Amino acid sequence: MNRRLWKTSTAWMAPILQMTNLVQNFGSAIGPQVTRPFLGHNTDISINVDVNVTIQAPTDDEGLEPVQVAYLVLGALNIGMAIICTITCVSFSIDTGQCNSVWDVLSQDGDRYEDVELIISKNSNASLHSASEPLEADTQPKQVEACSRPGCILLTIMFLMFFMNAGRVIILMVLLYTYLYEYLGWSVYASTLLLTMFHLVRFVIGIISVPVARWVSPTKLMIIDLASLLISAVLMLVALDETIGNDSLTAVGVIFAAVGDANMLPTLITLAEEATLVVAWVMALFMSASGVSIMIAGPVAGVLLNASVVSFPAIILALVSAGILLFILYLVTLRRLNSSGSCS
């Protein structure tokens, strides 16, 4: 993403981030149906009238499993797309005169040389803008320096929020099918169908979020997301109760999870952008939090899920609850900084 985009106001940055997230949601939506043929099927063998024994369809011991082939194909496509995107970005930077070589792209300090007006002055002629379009000066919140003491406090809270969010995302993305198929006993068709619905709902909510993010603050979007995720975790946890639980509650809980997860990442970024300027190293800090969380949360959740099926919704509930507490702490801290005049 071009550096100039990060120097515009959060009012315009939010739809751009939501649109980028939307494309990823679309790929995730079609993924389960693409990979379903690689997952195999169960074969029912009737022994007599009263007893049916279900065994796995026989597979060859030699060569790769079909699901391994699917992962290899998707991995190769990811690598190829990364190469194409890198070449395109480098070529664009060189062709537009921003850089003269590949080394300039990697080493330049873009913030030093770019002349981009961040905020429209309040004294500017309002007639140049649409009546329905808010002025940048009116919508741009106060910000703190990332390296200052208040900035470090806010970045620490945001780091933890990114950490909790990435842990929850990797559990839903990677372990949801395993949870449904292996531990709840759903069929391959039912599991992939619900997984597809999960990603389709994320895609639809992402479409809605693109225009909505232009006018609705990230704080309000975050409240909706966290409330949806909390309801989701509670429903999936109640669904495991033998007296009142059923598969319908699990399905509804997964749909609520899709609503809350659809725009969480871009909302987190725009929320941080309201408090401090998200320059390259700040974004790298957020992405490192997500990476560390993915490396930790995935294996830990897998081990706990193997020990107890309740651990899947319980972990999600714990991560969402931690995210809610961090969000409240962030709002309280930001309010105190604004009241003390630390933000400028």
N, C-alpha and C positions, 0 to 999 in steps of 0.2 A: 504494500500500500504506500502510495506516494507520501512523503513527509508533509507536504502542504495540507493534506487532509487533516492531520493531527493539530494543525494550527488554526483551523476554523473553529467556530463556536460549537458548543455541545448541542445546540438546537439542530444544526445541520449534520453533526457527526453521528447522532443517534440513528437516524434512518439509514445512513451508510453502513454502520455496523450491523443493524438489523437485517439489511439486505444481504450482507456477506454471510451472516448466520443462516439466512433463509436458504441459500444455495446448498449449504452443508446439510440442512434439514431435509432438503429434497433428495439428496443422495442417500441419506440414511433411511428415507421412507421406502425407496425401491429396493434397498439392500436385502431385507429378509426374503422377499419373493424371488430375488435373483439367486440367492444361495440355498433356497429350500430344496431344489433338486439334488444338491450335494449332501444333504443331511441324512439321507437314507430313510427307510420306513420299517415298521414292524410287520412281522409276518405271523398271522394266527394259524396254528395247526390244530385241527380238531382231533382229539384222541377218542372221545366217545361222546355220548349225548350230554353227560353231566359235567364233564371236565374239559376246559379249554386251557391250553398252555401257550403262552406267548413267548416266543424267542426272537432274538435279533436275527435279521436276515443275514445269511452267510456272506462273508467278505473274504477276499483274497489276502493272504498274509504278505504277499510280495507287492512291492510298489507303494505309492502314496495313497492314503485314504482320500476319498472324494472331497471331504471338507478341507483337507490339507491343500489340495489342488486349488480350491476356491480361495483360500487365504493367500496362496502364492500368486494367483492371478490378480487379486485385489492389491497385494503389496507391490507387484510390478507396475500396476496402473498408478498407484500413489507416487512411486519413484519417478515414473515418466512424467506425470503431471507436475511434480516439483521441479524437474529439470526444465520443462516448458515454461513454467511461471518465472523461474529464475532468469532464463534467457530473455524472456519478454521484458521483464523489469529492467534488466541491465541495458538492453537495446533501447528501451524508451528513454532511460536516463541519459544515455549517450547521444541519441538522436535529437533530444530537446535541448541539448547544451548544458544540462545540469552537471554532467560529468564528462570527462574526456577519455576515460579508460575504465576498465573493470576495477582497477585498484582504487580509483576515485570513488566508485560506488560503495566500496567496502569501507573506505577510511574517511570519507568526507564528513565534516560537521555541518549537516544541512541547516541546523538552526542558526548558524553563524552568518550564512550568506543569503538566505532566503528573506525577501522583503514581502511579508504578508501582513495585511492589516487584520488584526484579530477581532477588534470590537469597533463597531460604528459609533461615532461620537453622538452624544445626546443632542448636540447642537446641529447635527446634520439635518438636511431637509427631509422631513417626514413624508412629503408628497412624492418622493422618489420610490416609496415602498407601498405595497398594497395595504389596504386598510385592515385586511385579515392577517397580514404577516407581521409578527412582532419584531421590533427593532432588536438588534443584537445586544445593544447596551442594556436593554430592559430585561433580556432573558439570560444574559451571562452572569452566573453567580460569582461571588467573591472566591478567590483562590489563594492558597498558601504556597510558599516555596517548598518544593519537595525535599530539599536538603535542610530546611529549618526544623526546629524542634516540634512545632505543631504538625508540620508536614510528615515528619518521621512517625509521629503517633498515628496519624491517619493512614499512612502507608502500611504500618504494622497491622492495623485492624483490617485494611483491605487485603493484605497478604493472607491473613487467616481466613477471610471470607472466600477468596479464590481457592484456598486450600480445601475448605469444606465443600465448596461447590464442585470442584473437580473430582473429589472422592465420591460424591453422590452420583455424578454423571457417569463415571466409569462403572459403577455398580449397576446402574440402570441400563447402560448401553451394552455391557459385556455379559453380565450375569443374569439378565432378565429372562432370556430364553432358557438358560440352564435351570433357573429357579422354576419356571413353568413346566418344562418338559421332564427334568430329572427328579425334582423334589415334590412337585404338586401332581405329577402323573398325567399332565395334559398330553394330547397327541401332537405330532409334528405339525399337522395342519393347524390345529387350534393355537399352538404356541406361536408359530410364525404369523398367523392371522392377527393375533393380539399385538405382536411386536410391530407388524406393519401398521396397525391402527395407531399404535403409540407414536410412530414416526410421522404418520400422515397428519395426526392432530398437531404435532410440533410444527409441521410445515404450514398448515392452515393458520395456526396462531402466529407463526412467523410472518405470513402475508399480511395479517391484520396489524402486526406490530410495526411494520415499516412506515405506514403513514401515521399511526397513532403515536409513535415515538417522537415525531416532530412537535407534538403539542402537549403530550402528557409527560410529566417529569419522571425521571428514573426512580425517584423515591416512591411514587405511587405504583409504578410498574413492579418495583421490588416487593412492595407489600402484597400485591396480587400474586406474584410468583411464590413467595414464601407461604402464603395462606393456602394456595393450591397444593404445594408440596406437603405441607403439614396434614391436610385432609387426606392426601394420597397415602401417606405412611400409616395414618391411623386406620384407614379402611383396609389396607392390605394386612395390617396386624390383626384386626378384628376378624378378617376372613379366615384366619387360621383357627379361630375358636370353633370347637366341635359342635357347640350348641346353637350358635347363631351364624357362624361363618359359612360361606359358600363361594363358588367360583365367580358369581356375579359381582360380589364385593371386590374381589381381586381385579376383575376387568375394569370396574369403575375407578378403583384406586390407581391403576396404571394410566387411565385416561387423564385423571387429575394430575398425575405426575408429568404427563406430556404437556399439559397446559402450563404448569409452573416451570418446566425445564426449557420451554420453547425459546424464550428470549433472555434467559438468566445471564448468560455470559456477556452479550453486548450491553445489557442493563448495568451489570457490574462495572464495565469499563466506563460507560457514560456517567455513572454515579461517582466514580473516582475522578473523572474529568471535571466534574463540577467543583471539586474541592481543591485539586491541584493539577497542574499541567502534566498530562501523560506523555512525557517524552520517551525516547527509545529505551533508556535504561529502566525507567519505571515500568514500561510494558514488559521488558525482559524479566523484571522482578515478579510481575504477576504471572507470566507464563512459567517461570521456574517454580512458583508455588503450585501451579496446576500440575506440572510434571512430577514434582516430588509426591504430591498427593496421589497421583495415578499409580506411581510405583509402590506406594505403601497400601493404599486402600484396596486395590484389586486383590493382591495375594491374601491380605488379612480377611477380607470379606469372603474369599473362597474357602479359607480354612474354617472360618466360623460357620459358613453355610453347610459345610460337610459335617459339622458337629451338631447343628440344629437348624431346622428349616425356619424357625422363628427369627433367626439372626438376620435374614435378608430385610424384612420390613423394619426390624429393630435398629439396624445400622442406619438405614435411611432416616428413620425418625430421630436418631441421635444427631446425625449430621445436619438435618434441617433445624432441629432445636438449637444447636450450636450456632448455625447461621443466623437464626432469628435474634439470639442474644448479641451476637457481634454486630448485627445491623442496628439494633437499639443502641448499643454502645457507640457506634459510629455516628448516629444522629445526635446523641447527647453530646459527644465530643465536639462535633462540628458546630452545634448550637452554642456551646460555651466559647469556642474560638471566635465565632462571629460576634458574640456579645462582648467579648474582651477586646475586640479590634485586631486580633491576630491575623485575620484574613484581609486581603487587600485586593 
